[in-house]
């Protein structure tokens, strides 16, 4: 077989795999998924967008033994796996040591949130954990109650963010892609922790950053002592300076 034909066959096989994943025609085998080397831990970066582990602002993920697998519904950001966070058919049970989700969960409808958390639980190893960060609806709502809905909360790389944007999605992004960029639900710290407990996570710890208008929650699939959870939180709960 010529090199050209081999190349065309490989392209066709990759296209067919992506087509099946996108339309959820089958659940890929473990051989279709990126594999971690021995002694490496697997991080499943859900809804990664264009970012990678280097941009995650948590000290723990800067340790060298993490092997990142990027998953996103948008093929244009070149994820390792393409799929929805509510049905991650491309990810095997118990694959990941950790799941990281930054500003994704608010884009789900409320009835989809338990589906996504069940998927997070499924793909984690027995001693795995998830880190979720999302907007703090309580902090934004306080400004709305003061009739400051369209005042600027902070400046982002994309532009000024208002309290309206925090609750409903950054309007320029929503205008360009309402299906993916609009916010369909919101959380306070207590409600976010509660849905994780309801989903079956054994231990949940969280924190608010009112000045940054975000929530950070760390949830363990298995039971951990308060001391173990505190040690884990040191590296995986709040952004490092």
C-alpha positions in Angstrom: 0.0 0.0 0.0 1.4 3.4 -0.9 2.2 6.0 1.8 -0.5 8.2 0.3 -3.2 5.5 0.6 -2.1 4.7 4.1 -2.4 8.4 5.0 -5.9 8.6 3.5 -7.0 5.5 5.3 -5.8 6.9 8.7 -7.6 10.2 8.0 -10.8 8.3 7.2 -10.6 6.2 10.3 -10.1 9.3 12.5 -13.0 11.0 10.8 -15.2 8.0 11.4 -14.3 7.8 15.1 -15.1 11.5 15.6 -18.4 11.0 13.7 -19.4 8.1 16.0 -18.4 10.0 19.1 -20.3 13.2 18.0 -23.5 11.2 17.3 -23.0 8.8 20.2 -23.3 5.7 18.0 -21.2 3.6 20.3 -19.1 3.8 23.4 -15.4 3.6 22.4 -13.2 1.0 23.8 -10.3 1.9 26.1 -7.9 1.7 23.1 -9.7 4.7 21.5 -8.8 6.9 24.5 -5.5 8.6 25.3 -3.6 6.5 27.9 -1.5 7.6 30.8 1.9 6.2 31.3 2.5 4.0 34.4 2.7 6.0 37.6 1.0 9.0 36.0 -2.3 10.4 37.3 -5.1 11.2 34.8 -6.8 14.5 34.8 -10.0 14.7 32.8 -10.4 18.4 31.9 -14.1 18.8 31.0 -15.2 21.7 28.9 -11.6 22.6 28.4 -12.1 25.2 25.6 -8.7 26.4 24.3 -7.1 26.0 27.8 -4.9 23.2 29.1 -3.5 22.1 32.4 -0.9 24.9 32.3 -3.7 27.5 32.7 -5.4 25.8 35.6 -4.7 28.1 38.6 -4.3 25.3 41.2 -1.0 24.3 42.6 -1.7 20.6 42.7 -2.1 20.4 38.9 1.4 21.8 38.5 2.8 18.6 39.7 4.6 16.7 37.0 2.8 13.3 37.3 -0.5 14.6 35.8 -1.5 13.4 32.4 -4.3 15.7 31.0 -7.1 14.5 28.8 -9.0 17.4 27.3 -12.7 17.0 26.6 -14.9 19.5 24.8 -18.0 19.6 22.6 -16.3 22.1 20.3 -13.9 20.4 17.9 -12.3 23.7 16.9 -10.5 23.8 20.3 -8.7 20.5 19.4 -9.7 18.5 22.4 -8.4 14.9 22.9 -12.0 13.7 23.1 -15.1 15.3 21.7 -18.4 15.0 23.6 -20.9 16.4 26.0 -20.3 16.6 29.7 -23.8 15.1 30.3 -23.0 12.0 28.3 -19.2 11.3 28.1 -19.4 8.1 26.1 -15.8 8.5 25.0 -14.6 8.1 28.6 -14.3 4.7 30.3 -15.6 4.0 33.8 -12.9 4.7 36.5 -10.4 6.3 34.1 -9.6 9.6 35.9 -7.9 10.4 39.1 -9.4 13.9 38.9 -12.0 15.8 36.9 -11.7 19.6 36.5 -14.6 21.7 35.3 -14.3 25.5 35.1 -17.3 27.6 34.2 -19.2 24.8 32.5 -21.9 23.7 34.9 -23.8 27.0 34.6 -24.3 26.4 30.9 -26.4 23.3 31.6 -30.2 23.3 32.2 -31.0 22.4 35.7 -32.3 19.0 34.8 -28.9 18.2 33.1 -26.8 19.0 36.2 -27.4 15.6 37.9 -26.6 13.9 34.6 -23.3 15.6 34.3 -22.4 15.0 38.0 -23.3 11.3 37.6 -20.9 11.2 34.6 -18.1 12.8 36.7 -18.7 10.2 39.4 -18.7 7.3 36.9 -15.4 8.3 35.2 -13.5 8.8 38.5 -11.4 6.1 40.1 -12.6 5.1 43.6 -10.3 7.5 45.3 -10.8 10.3 42.7 -12.0 13.8 43.1 -13.6 16.6 41.2 -12.9 20.3 41.2 -15.7 22.6 40.0 -15.6 26.4 39.7 -18.5 28.5 38.5 -20.1 32.0 39.0 -21.3 32.9 42.5 -24.9 33.8 42.0 -25.3 35.1 45.6 -22.6 37.7 45.0 -24.0 38.8 41.7 -27.6 38.8 43.0 -26.6 41.2 45.8 -25.5 43.7 43.2 -28.7 43.2 41.2 -30.7 43.8 44.4 -28.9 47.1 44.7 -30.0 48.0 41.1 -26.5 47.7 39.7 -27.2 44.9 37.2 -25.3 46.6 34.3 -22.4 48.0 36.2 -19.0 46.5 35.5 -18.0 43.9 38.1 -14.5 43.3 36.7 -12.5 43.5 33.5 -11.7 40.3 31.8 -9.5 39.5 28.8 -12.6 39.4 26.7 -13.9 42.7 28.0 -15.9 44.3 30.8 -18.1 41.8 32.7 -21.3 43.1 34.3 -23.4 41.4 37.0 -25.9 40.5 34.3 -23.1 38.7 32.4 -22.2 36.8 35.5 -25.7 35.5 35.9 -26.8 35.0 32.3 -23.6 34.7 30.2 -21.2 37.2 28.6 -23.5 38.9 26.1 -21.1 39.1 23.1 -20.3 35.4 23.5 -24.0 34.6 23.8 -24.8 36.6 20.7 -22.3 34.6 18.7 -23.2 31.2 20.1 -26.4 31.2 22.2 -26.6 27.4 22.4 -23.3 26.9 24.2 -22.5 30.3 25.8 -25.8 31.2 27.6 -26.1 30.4 31.3 -29.2 28.2 32.0 -28.8 27.7 35.8 -26.9 29.2 38.7 -25.6 28.3 42.1 -24.8 29.6 45.6 -22.1 27.7 47.5 -24.7 25.7 49.5 -26.7 24.7 46.4 -23.6 23.6 44.5 -22.4 21.5 47.4 -25.9 20.0 47.8 -26.2 18.8 44.2 -22.8 17.1 44.6 -23.9 15.3 47.7 -27.1 14.3 46.0 -25.1 12.9 43.1 -23.3 10.6 45.4 -20.0 12.3 46.3 -18.9 11.2 49.8 -17.2 14.4 51.0 -17.7 17.9 49.7 -15.8 21.1 50.6 -16.2 24.5 49.1 -15.4 28.2 49.3 -16.7 31.5 48.0 -14.6 34.3 46.6 -17.1 37.2 46.6 -14.6 39.7 45.2 -14.0 37.4 42.2 -17.7 36.4 41.9 -16.9 32.7 41.8 -17.3 29.5 43.7 -14.8 26.7 44.1 -15.9 23.2 45.2 -13.8 20.1 45.8 -15.7 16.7 46.1 -14.2 13.3 46.8 -15.8 10.1 45.4 -14.8 8.1 48.5 -14.8 8.9 52.2 -11.8 10.9 53.4 -10.9 12.1 56.9 -11.1 15.8 57.7 -7.3 15.8 57.8 -7.0 14.2 54.3 -9.6 16.5 52.8 -7.9 19.6 54.3 -4.6 18.4 52.8 -6.2 17.8 49.4 -7.9 21.3 49.6 -4.5 22.9 50.1 -3.5 22.0 46.5 -6.9 21.7 44.7 -9.5 24.0 46.1 -8.6 27.7 45.6 -6.4 29.4 43.0 -2.9 29.9 44.1 -1.4 33.4 44.2 
